[in-house]
Amino acid sequence: MPTCLIDSREQKWDHVRESLDRMGVLWLRSKLPVGDYGRMDNLATIIDRKQNLNEVESNLTHQHERFRRECQLAQDHGIRLIILVEEPWCRELEDVKEWVNPRRRRWQQIDRAHSQGKMLDRQIASRPPITGAQLHQIMTTMAEKYGIEWRFCSPAETGEVICRTLQILSKPG
């Protein structure tokens, strides 16, 4: 049975570990060239797990160069990179347009307060954080440019989706 490799830098993955253990999947922590999860015997497909769209937004706006380099590295080495986003209500990339950025909502609250002469001690950027539609466009562009795939699931489904995607089967009996 194939062994699932989990990147040693992967954090907050207890729910995935518990799921893998429950399914009887063998796993090993090791540094991966990109992403978070792969098969020990075949790194042609690697999954990069994101906790939610907030993390995706942060990766694509505040850490864009690092994220872009990782996508480019995967593409250069023929690695199929799947970004698995744990967002229960989101089932496909098109759904991202409906996402409400909590940082944008907070920015708008403070901006409104500023216009009323309130909360003047709170600094905000000159432009608001991106919308769901803007995030969708960036994600679409990254998929087209680097060949990455965006997939979505709930945290409870993550372990099973990883195993199904990587074609890792649980040990019999």
PyMOL commands that set and color helices and strands:
alter all, ss='L'
color gray80, all
select helices_A, chain A and resi 14-23+53-61+64-76+93-98+102-115+132-146+155-166
alter helices_A, ss='H'
color red, helices_A
select strands_A, chain A and resi 4-7+27-30+37-39+42-50+80-86+149-153
alter strands_A, ss='S'
color yellow, strands_A
deselect
rebuild
show_as cartoon
